[in-house]
Amino acid sequence: MFRVSETQRLEQRRGAFRLAVACPVHVVRAGGVRLDYRTADLWLTGARILDADELTTGEEIGLEIQLGEQGVVEVRGRVVRLDALSTGVGS
């Protein structure tokens, strides 16, 4: 897992660079329940996941993101916001 300095967080909020990419993602909930979704975009400290309405704000989850031929990236995160189309997960 990586950590981002406060300075980088401030710069990222100002720039808010997001990579629009649809990748398969497995969400692992407490107790090991796995759910399959797709990302809408990725950024330095998070991801937006489509149609993940089973998740709840504040829920701690694991993400296994398939990055094509580069392999799988595993990260931990927390659901930070929900809207009608997507779920925001941040570190």
C-alpha positions in Angstrom: 0.0 0.0 0.0 1.2 3.5 -0.7 0.6 6.7 1.3 0.3 10.2 -0.2 1.7 13.3 1.6 -0.6 16.1 2.5 1.1 18.4 0.0 0.4 15.9 -2.8 -3.2 15.6 -1.6 -3.7 19.4 -1.9 -2.1 19.5 -5.3 -4.2 16.5 -6.5 -7.4 18.2 -5.2 -6.5 21.3 -7.2 -5.7 19.4 -10.4 -8.1 16.5 -9.8 -6.5 14.4 -12.5 -8.6 11.3 -13.2 -8.0 8.6 -15.8 -11.3 7.5 -17.4 -10.8 3.7 -17.6 -13.2 0.8 -17.4 -11.3 -2.1 -15.7 -12.8 -5.2 -14.0 -12.7 -4.8 -10.3 -13.4 -7.3 -7.5 -14.6 -5.7 -4.3 -13.9 -7.8 -1.2 -16.1 -6.9 1.8 -15.7 -7.8 5.4 -16.1 -11.6 5.8 -14.6 -12.2 2.4 -17.7 -11.6 0.2 -16.5 -10.8 -3.3 -18.5 -8.6 -5.7 -17.7 -8.0 -9.4 -17.9 -4.5 -10.9 -16.1 -2.2 -13.4 -14.3 1.1 -12.7 -15.4 4.4 -14.3 -12.1 6.1 -13.5 -9.0 5.9 -11.4 -7.0 8.7 -9.7 -4.0 9.0 -7.3 -6.0 8.3 -4.1 -9.1 6.5 -5.3 -11.4 5.0 -7.9 -15.0 5.4 -9.0 -16.9 2.1 -9.3 -20.1 1.7 -11.4 -23.3 0.3 -10.1 -22.0 -0.6 -6.7 -25.2 0.2 -4.8 -24.8 -2.7 -2.3 -21.9 -0.8 -0.7 -22.4 1.7 2.1 -20.6 5.0 2.9 -17.8 4.5 5.3 -17.5 0.8 4.5 -13.9 -0.5 4.5 -13.2 -2.8 1.4 -10.5 -4.4 -0.5 -10.2 -3.8 -4.3 -8.6 -6.1 -6.8 -8.3 -4.1 -10.0 -7.4 -5.9 -13.3 -5.0 -3.7 -15.3 -4.9 -5.6 -18.5 -1.6 -7.3 -19.2 0.0 -5.5 -16.3 -1.8 -7.8 -13.8 -3.9 -7.3 -10.7 -3.4 -4.5 -8.2 -4.7 -5.1 -4.7 -5.5 -2.1 -2.5 -7.6 -1.3 0.6 -10.0 1.6 0.7 -13.1 3.1 2.2 -16.4 4.1 0.4 -16.4 7.9 0.6 -19.5 8.7 -1.5 -22.4 7.2 -3.4 -24.5 8.7 -6.2 -27.1 7.4 -8.6 -24.5 5.9 -11.0 -21.3 5.2 -9.1 -19.5 4.7 -5.8 -16.3 6.7 -4.8 -13.6 4.8 -3.0 -10.6 6.5 -1.4 -7.5 5.5 0.5 
